Amino acid sequence: MIEHLPSKLPELQSSIFTVVGKWAHRHQALNLSQGFPNFGADPKLLDLVSKAMKAGYNQYAPMEGIYSLREVICEKIKHLYGKAYDPDKEITMVAGATQGIFTAITSVVHKGDEVIVFKPAYDCYEPAIELNGGSVVPLQMKGKEYRIDWNEFRAAITGKTRLVIINSPHNPTGNILSENDLEELSESLKNTDIMVLSDEVYEHMVFDGEVHRSVSRYPGLAERSFVMASFGKTFHVTGWKMGYCVAPAPLMKEFRKVHEFNVYAINHPIQRALAEYLAEPDHYLGLPELFQKKRDMFLEAIRPSRFSFTPSKGTYFQLLDYSRITAEGDVDFSRRLIEERGIASIPVSVFNLGNLDQKHLRFCFAKTDDTLLEAAEILNVI
């Protein structure tokens, strides 16, 4: 029996999502921690998947994805962001954005390369960088508003900087990058060979009349960027693990080299269904209204509580500041809420540089109205 296997990630612990999920299950807590809806997908989409299966689309799809789906996605991106991608050479279907992110990092990060990551950051970025021999250069966003210090960013760029990872709309904070942020990034990377990985899985969840600023909108960024998107997030089917990556042809060529010998083909009947479903833009353009109503209802319901908040600008996550309630650490407070109050959330410090604790808990509002109102009843008496 092998008892002492050297680890490639010796410092890595179980993710906070796994840990909180176990706590919530053990105490049968109302779970607003993990980012998935507790309501169903559009029956029309489910019917289209069934239709595709019955029509015989149950064998391997092409490695890069079926052409009709790639074509309709490229049309969608051109309409929304003004960027024309080549459906033959610049888009690949992926088994969820996490797989796509891992593949993009693996395709371009070499041993000794540096990758700039803004903290708090979703927890799949850094292990992928380390597994590929890269070094993470973490930059903490500033204040409780989580703003990027662009002077600090420029000072962090070295001759070893290979990649920058950005995420907007942002998990876990619910912020979105501004026009100025994207212009600062573009100007900072001008005349360099530094690439960008833009995690845009919540692109259709932006509120209060704001717009999603994809890197695809900015020529100086689009020419150097992988853009990752998720159908699981968009259409309430996270268990399907279905998304796509777009990138200029030289980057996509390297991406596909890794993808082909890792995943190869993505679920075929679901691709057929999505190709038809995406032909109706209302299926994704209506998402801001849906989720803003849920956000607003949740925040109005907890207004009597001692939590404070700034309404989320995007995603389906809301940060609540509990500093008026207790001085205890967010991990401890999160656990106590599960054990004593029966409600689960995610402590934000685990995503911050040095576990910076700003007394923030992340709650998912992609839930039924009944669930959100039940959560509010709990939070209002804490």
SULMOJO-V24823 format. One record per run of one state. SS is the DSSP state (H for helix, E for strand, C for the rest). FROM is the first residue (numbers start at 1). TO is the last residue. If there is no record, write none. Layout:
BEGIN
ss:SS from:FROM to:TO
ss:SS from:FROM to:TO
END
This chain:
BEGIN
ss:C from:1 to:15
ss:H from:16 to:26
ss:C from:27 to:29
ss:E from:30 to:31
ss:C from:32 to:42
ss:H from:43 to:54
ss:C from:55 to:66
ss:H from:67 to:81
ss:C from:82 to:90
ss:E from:91 to:94
ss:C from:95 to:96
ss:H from:97 to:108
ss:C from:109 to:113
ss:E from:114 to:119
ss:C from:120 to:124
ss:H from:125 to:131
ss:C from:132 to:134
ss:E from:135 to:140
ss:C from:141 to:141
ss:E from:142 to:142
ss:C from:143 to:146
ss:E from:147 to:147
ss:C from:148 to:149
ss:H from:150 to:156
ss:C from:157 to:160
ss:E from:161 to:167
ss:C from:168 to:178
ss:H from:179 to:189
ss:C from:190 to:194
ss:E from:195 to:199
ss:C from:200 to:205
ss:E from:206 to:206
ss:C from:207 to:214
ss:H from:215 to:217
ss:C from:218 to:218
ss:H from:219 to:222
ss:C from:223 to:224
ss:E from:225 to:230
ss:H from:231 to:234
ss:C from:235 to:237
ss:H from:238 to:240
ss:C from:241 to:242
ss:E from:243 to:247
ss:C from:248 to:248
ss:H from:249 to:260
ss:C from:261 to:267
ss:H from:268 to:277
ss:C from:278 to:281
ss:H from:282 to:285
ss:C from:286 to:286
ss:H from:287 to:301
ss:C from:302 to:307
ss:E from:308 to:308
ss:C from:309 to:313
ss:E from:314 to:314
ss:C from:315 to:316
ss:E from:317 to:321
ss:C from:322 to:329
ss:H from:330 to:341
ss:C from:342 to:342
ss:E from:343 to:344
ss:C from:345 to:345
ss:E from:346 to:347
ss:H from:348 to:351
ss:C from:352 to:352
ss:H from:353 to:355
ss:C from:356 to:359
ss:E from:360 to:364
ss:C from:365 to:368
ss:H from:369 to:379
ss:C from:380 to:382
END
